[in-house]
Every structure is written in C-alpha cells, then in structure tokens.
Amino acid sequence: MTETEQNRTQNPEESVTSTRKTVRRGGGDPAGRGRTTIADGVVEKIAGMAARDVVGVHAMGSGISRTFGAVRERVPGTSKSVTRGVSAEVGEVQTALDLEIVVDYGVSIADVARAVRENVVGAVERMTGLEVVEVNIAVSDVKLPEEEEEEPAQPRIQ
C-alpha cells in the first residue's frame, strides 16, 4: 500500500480534494464597508438631552444664550434648543464635549458634575459608538429659589 492509499484509508474525508473555489465579492465583513460620519450637532443633541436629565441641572448655557433662546422659543414653529450650552468636537472615533450648566441652589456641584459626566458619556458612547475622551463642565450660574424664571422683556411697541 502506498502512502497516499494509507492516508485515504485512515482519513477518508481528508483525501477528497476540493477543486471548487469560493468567490467572495466585496471582501470581508459588510459592517466594515464604507464610513459612518457623525455630525457635531448630533453629538451635541445627545449630550444636551443627557445633561438635562440629571437632577440638579436647572438649565443649560449662559445667561445671554438662555435669554436669546427664550425669545426664539416664543416664535411660532420653533422648538426648544437642546444644544444650548453644549459644544462638541467630533473626530472619526473620538469626541470631546464642553457643557455650560446652571445648577439648582443647594445641590452639590461636584455631585451634579459627576452625574452629568456619567450620563453624557454613557448616552453618547451608547448611541454613537464614539469614545468620549473628555467632558468639560462650566457652571455658569446657580438658580436661587426666589429668582423668577428669566423672561425676556416685553417689547414696548406692539
């Protein structure tokens, strides 16, 4: 018995040689074909919504941006700006965020900032797949209990 005959006897499945070639079109995993880009505004909206969900965050943005936002919201057909107070820099795989918040009086600013970071990082990473490398938080004001909500002054001419 020759060596080939011996191999066929011991491993019959291995003795069959395949002359068939598998042709792959497109090459590789379909998920790896093409590029996905995420706009800065998308990340800003996600971060703004996540930050507003944290207890102790009264508002987002500086006093001026909140005033302009309140005026803009009074215009019929416009909606509340969820990106107010949020700025994002988005790369191919990472993002960095800057948030400006107003906290309620009496809350621990450190605890609120930590909760905002956790909520924002979790939401952005879950929804976009981007790695959040930093979330910088600037506390621009404290909402006191006796302060009225900032309402823009009524126009003198109607």
PyMOL commands that set and color helices and strands:
alter all, ss='L'
color gray80, all
select helices_A, chain A and resi 3-10+12-15+30-32+40-52+63-73+109-128
alter helices_A, ss='H'
color red, helices_A
select strands_A, chain A and resi 57-60+86-90+94-104+131-143
alter strands_A, ss='S'
color yellow, strands_A
deselect
rebuild
show_as cartoon
